[in-house]
Structures are given as C-alpha cells and as structure tokens.
Amino acid sequence: MAQRGVFEQGFTGKRCFLTGAASGIGRATALQLAAQGAELYLTDRDADGLAATVADARALGGVVAAHRALDISDYDAVAAFAADIHTSHPAMDIVMNIAGVSAWGTVEQLTHQHWKSMVDINLMGPIHVIETFLPPMVAAGHGGHLVNVSSAAGLIALPWHAAYSASKYGLRGLSEVLRFDLARHRIGVSVVVPGAVKTPLVQSVQIAGVNRDDPRVQWWTRRFGGHAVSPEVAARKILRGIQRNRYLIYTSSDIRALYLFKRTLWLPYSMTMTRVNVLFTRALRPHPRPNPKRR
C-alpha cells in the first residue's frame, strides 16, 4: 500500500487542489489547509462563493496560487485549468474531489436530467480531475494523495437515492481500484463517506415530486439536519484521514455503524431498509408525475 506518514508532519507548503471550494466541506477544508500553511489551488462553479473562500484563505495567511470558477462536468474547462496550473507550478501533492450535487426521488419521479446531472457532476467531474491532475503527480515521482468525497449513499441503500447512489457508488468503486493502482507510486487514495453534514447541499437537495414547502417535508428535513455534523468537523476528519492514509473516512460514527450492520447482518439490514423505505415514502408522499401525452 501507499507509504504511511507522508503528511504526518502537516500540510505546510503542500500543493493542494480542491473542487467545491465555495461552500460546505470544500470551503471548510480549504480554510483549514490555509491555516496550516498549504498552497491552495481552488475551483467551484459559484464564482462569488469561490472569491469569498480565496479572500478568507489569504486572510488566514494561506497561499492561493490559482483559482478559477468552472463546472467540473466540463472536461475542456477542467483540462484547461490543469494545463495552466502545470505550466507554472509543479504537480499537486494532494488532489481533493469535493464538489457534488444531490437529488432524491423514486424511479417514476426522477427525470432524465436528474440521472444525467448526478453522473455528470458527481462521477464524471472527479474523473475529469483525475485524468488531468493525477498523471503529472505520478510523473513527478514524489508520492501524494487523492481524496474523493462519496457519501453514505455510496455504502448503503438509502431510500429514494438511486440516481445519487449511482454516482456515489461509482466513485467509491473507482477509488478502491485506484487505491491499489496508485500504491506503487506512493500515492494514497481516500474515499470520504459523509452522512448528514450542515451544508447548502442539505437545504437545496432536489426531491422529485415533493413540495419542499410542505410542513411535513420541512419537519423531516429539519430532523435530518439535526443529526448533521458541521463542515468544519468533516474537514478535520478528512485531513486526519489523509495523514493516516485511511481508505474509508467517516465523518460521523452512525454511518460507520450502519455500514458494519450491512456487512455483517445482511438479513436484518435488508428488513430494516425495507421498513425505512416504506416510512420514508409515507412521510414525504410524492405527487404523481404526469405522463407525457403520446403522439
């Protein structure tokens, strides 16, 4: 496996590329790295949020060597940014795929765009980053670390998460293969599997066929958010996981326990998730999606 202890002394002077830096876990991780003296390369499609993170990172004494607003689902935009960075700077020490979007819904409620956006942003986006940033890291021969943020939905069968899980299971599978493929180059790979985190993603998640203004729905989303950890807690756990070269990085103990439950007690897990699915659907009560008229 990849060499342990590469980042045990911290992140001072380490070149770190992060997606999703404008808010949530990405922003919190960028600011913690800035406070520890890392050299940052940041991106997000939210230009204003990205600019705020850049300003705050510099206020902490961090170095932001390059930043650019772009959509990671656009391969050409990612490749152009990577080319510009590598023209002026050495290869990254750490590459972190944090950006992501979410949508929930049953199969009859999800639209084609829901499915496509989950795969384009949550799976192809990280692949675009890996394609353009990992080969220079390998060629440099100095080792390093790749972090991919998956989800609890990349481990377990959460209700209504089929489209989201398609992307997040894929990212976890990709990470597992790269964990072994890149070990010979002393490049560690970690996959982060957050549960609930207090980020804008929780408040903005699309729920197909459900009115987010319905008091019942708001009650359930508040209850979900009540169990969430802060982005700062998640960021600390990610950085600690990098230092320890952990493969799976949990941001909360409940997800670790639930994944253990799935792996060791399949029948009770299956019965539990079946019941949870029924309760979830009763609570949110989706509206029927109209069928398009045949021509």
LINVENRA-V550121 format. One record per pair of residues at least 6 apart in sequence whose ideal C-beta (glycine too) atoms are under 8 Angstrom apart, sorted by the first residue. I is the first residue (numbers start at 0). GAP is how many residues later the second one is. D is the distance in whole Angstrom. If there is no record, write none. Layout:
BEGIN
i;gap;d
I;GAP;D
I;GAP;D
END
This chain:
BEGIN
i;gap;d
0;178;8
0;182;5
0;187;8
0;244;7
1;141;7
1;143;8
1;177;8
1;180;7
1;181;5
1;184;6
1;185;6
1;186;4
1;187;7
1;243;6
2;140;6
2;183;5
2;185;8
2;242;8
3;240;7
3;241;5
4;238;8
4;240;8
5;137;6
5;138;8
5;139;7
5;180;7
5;182;7
5;239;7
6;7;7
6;87;8
6;138;7
6;235;6
6;236;5
7;235;5
9;26;6
9;27;7
9;233;8
10;22;6
10;25;5
10;26;7
10;27;4
10;83;8
10;228;7
11;24;6
11;25;4
11;26;7
12;24;6
12;25;7
12;26;6
13;19;8
13;24;5
13;25;7
13;79;4
13;80;6
14;23;8
14;24;5
14;26;7
14;50;7
14;74;7
14;75;7
14;76;7
14;77;5
14;78;5
14;79;7
15;17;5
15;22;5
15;23;7
15;24;6
15;25;7
15;76;7
15;77;7
15;78;4
15;79;8
15;80;7
16;24;4
16;25;8
16;26;8
16;68;8
16;75;5
16;77;7
16;78;5
16;79;7
16;112;7
16;116;6
17;8;6
17;11;6
17;12;5
17;15;8
17;22;7
17;23;7
17;24;6
17;25;7
17;78;5
17;80;6
18;7;7
18;24;5
18;25;7
18;53;5
18;77;7
18;78;6
18;79;5
18;80;4
18;106;7
18;107;8
18;110;6
19;6;3
19;7;8
19;24;6
19;77;8
19;78;4
19;79;3
19;80;7
19;129;8
20;6;6
20;9;5
20;21;4
20;22;6
20;23;5
20;29;6
20;32;5
20;46;8
20;77;7
21;22;4
21;23;8
21;24;4
21;26;8
21;27;3
21;28;5
21;30;7
21;31;6
22;21;8
22;23;7
22;26;5
22;176;7
22;177;5
23;74;8
23;173;7
23;175;3
23;176;6
23;177;6
23;207;5
24;73;6
24;124;7
24;169;7
24;172;6
24;174;6
24;206;5
24;209;5
24;210;6
24;213;7
25;18;7
25;27;8
25;70;8
25;72;4
25;73;6
26;22;7
26;26;5
26;204;7
27;202;8
27;203;4
27;204;5
27;206;7
27;207;4
28;67;7
28;69;7
28;206;4
28;209;6
28;210;7
29;10;6
29;12;6
29;23;6
29;27;6
30;22;7
30;25;6
30;26;6
30;29;6
30;31;8
30;204;8
31;200;7
31;203;5
31;204;7
31;207;6
32;7;6
32;29;7
32;206;7
33;6;6
33;22;8
33;23;4
33;24;8
33;26;5
33;27;7
33;28;3
33;29;8
33;30;8
34;25;5
34;26;7
34;27;7
35;203;8
36;24;7
36;25;7
37;24;7
37;25;8
37;56;8
38;23;8
38;24;5
38;26;5
39;17;6
39;22;6
39;23;7
39;24;5
39;25;7
39;27;8
40;23;8
40;24;6
40;25;5
40;26;7
40;44;6
40;48;8
40;51;7
41;8;6
41;11;6
41;12;6
41;15;8
41;22;6
41;24;8
41;25;4
42;7;7
42;24;7
42;25;5
42;26;7
42;27;6
42;29;7
42;38;7
42;56;8
43;6;4
43;9;8
43;25;6
43;55;7
44;24;6
44;25;6
44;26;5
44;27;8
44;54;8
45;23;7
46;22;4
49;17;6
49;19;5
53;10;5
53;13;5
56;7;5
57;6;6
64;20;8
64;24;6
65;15;8
65;18;7
65;19;5
65;22;8
65;23;7
67;13;5
69;7;4
69;8;7
69;11;6
70;6;6
70;50;8
70;54;8
71;6;6
71;25;8
71;27;6
71;49;7
71;53;3
71;54;7
71;56;6
71;57;6
72;44;8
72;47;4
72;48;5
72;51;6
72;52;5
72;55;8
73;54;8
74;49;8
74;53;5
74;56;8
77;47;8
77;50;4
77;51;6
77;54;6
78;49;7
78;52;8
78;53;5
81;47;8
81;50;4
81;51;6
82;49;8
85;50;5
89;50;6
90;42;8
90;45;4
90;46;5
90;48;7
90;49;4
90;51;7
90;53;8
91;41;6
91;44;7
91;45;6
91;52;7
92;44;8
92;49;7
92;51;5
92;52;7
93;50;6
93;51;5
93;52;8
93;53;7
93;148;7
94;34;6
94;35;7
94;38;5
94;39;7
94;42;7
94;49;7
94;50;8
94;51;5
94;52;7
95;50;8
95;51;4
95;53;8
95;142;8
96;28;7
96;29;4
96;32;6
96;33;8
96;49;8
96;50;7
96;51;5
96;52;6
96;74;8
97;49;8
97;51;5
98;22;7
98;26;6
99;21;6
99;22;5
99;25;8
99;49;6
99;51;8
99;67;8
99;101;7
100;16;6
100;17;7
100;20;5
100;21;7
100;100;7
101;16;8
101;62;5
101;99;6
101;103;5
101;104;7
102;7;7
102;11;5
102;14;7
102;15;6
102;60;6
102;61;6
102;102;7
102;103;4
102;104;8
102;105;7
103;56;4
103;57;6
103;60;7
103;101;6
103;102;7
103;103;5
103;104;7
104;9;6
104;55;6
104;57;8
104;58;7
104;101;8
104;102;6
104;103;3
104;104;6
104;105;8
104;181;7
105;54;6
105;102;7
105;103;7
105;175;7
105;180;6
106;55;6
107;181;6
108;99;4
108;100;4
108;177;5
108;180;5
109;52;7
109;53;5
109;98;5
110;97;7
113;49;5
113;92;7
113;94;6
114;48;5
114;51;7
117;45;4
117;46;6
117;48;6
117;49;4
118;47;6
118;48;5
118;51;8
120;46;8
121;42;7
121;45;3
121;46;6
121;49;7
122;43;8
122;44;4
122;47;5
122;48;6
122;51;8
125;22;6
125;45;6
125;48;8
126;47;7
129;16;7
129;44;8
129;48;8
133;12;7
133;48;8
133;53;8
136;7;5
136;48;8
136;50;6
137;44;7
137;47;5
137;49;7
140;44;7
141;44;8
142;42;7
142;43;3
142;44;6
142;45;8
143;42;8
143;43;5
143;44;8
144;42;7
144;43;5
144;44;7
144;45;7
144;97;5
144;100;8
145;29;8
145;32;7
145;36;7
145;41;6
145;42;7
145;43;5
145;44;7
146;42;8
146;43;5
146;44;8
146;45;6
146;91;7
146;95;7
146;102;8
147;23;5
147;24;8
147;26;7
147;27;5
147;41;7
147;42;7
147;43;5
147;44;7
148;22;8
148;42;8
148;43;4
148;45;7
149;18;5
149;19;8
149;21;5
149;22;5
149;25;7
149;41;5
149;42;6
149;43;5
150;13;7
150;14;8
150;17;4
150;42;6
150;43;6
151;6;7
151;41;6
151;42;7
151;43;5
151;103;5
151;106;7
152;8;5
152;11;5
152;12;5
152;15;5
152;16;8
153;11;7
153;14;3
153;15;5
153;17;6
153;18;4
153;37;8
153;39;6
154;17;7
154;38;5
154;100;7
154;103;8
154;104;5
154;107;7
155;99;8
155;102;6
155;103;6
155;106;6
155;117;7
156;8;7
156;116;5
157;7;7
158;114;8
158;117;6
158;118;4
158;121;4
158;122;7
159;47;8
159;120;7
159;121;8
159;124;8
170;20;7
171;19;5
171;21;8
174;14;5
174;15;8
174;16;4
174;72;8
175;15;7
175;71;8
177;11;5
178;9;8
178;10;4
178;68;6
181;6;8
181;7;6
187;54;7
187;57;4
188;58;7
189;48;8
189;51;5
189;52;6
189;55;8
189;56;6
189;57;6
189;58;8
189;59;5
190;56;7
190;57;6
190;58;7
191;42;8
191;46;6
191;49;7
191;57;5
191;59;7
192;55;6
192;56;7
192;57;6
192;58;8
192;62;6
192;66;8
193;40;6
193;57;4
193;58;7
193;61;7
194;32;7
194;33;8
194;34;8
194;55;8
194;56;7
194;57;5
194;59;6
194;60;4
195;6;7
195;28;6
195;29;7
195;31;5
195;32;4
195;33;7
195;56;7
196;31;5
196;32;6
196;33;7
196;34;6
196;37;5
196;54;6
197;27;6
197;30;4
197;31;7
197;32;5
197;33;7
198;32;6
201;19;7
201;22;7
201;23;6
201;26;7
202;18;8
202;22;8
206;10;7
206;77;7
206;79;8
207;78;7
207;81;8
208;77;4
208;78;5
208;79;8
208;80;6
209;7;6
209;74;5
209;75;8
209;76;5
209;77;7
210;6;6
210;76;7
211;6;7
211;9;8
215;67;7
215;68;7
215;69;7
216;67;6
219;63;5
219;64;7
226;25;8
226;27;7
228;22;6
228;23;5
232;18;7
233;17;4
236;12;6
236;13;7
236;14;5
237;11;6
237;13;8
240;8;4
249;6;5
260;7;7
260;8;5
260;11;8
261;7;5
END
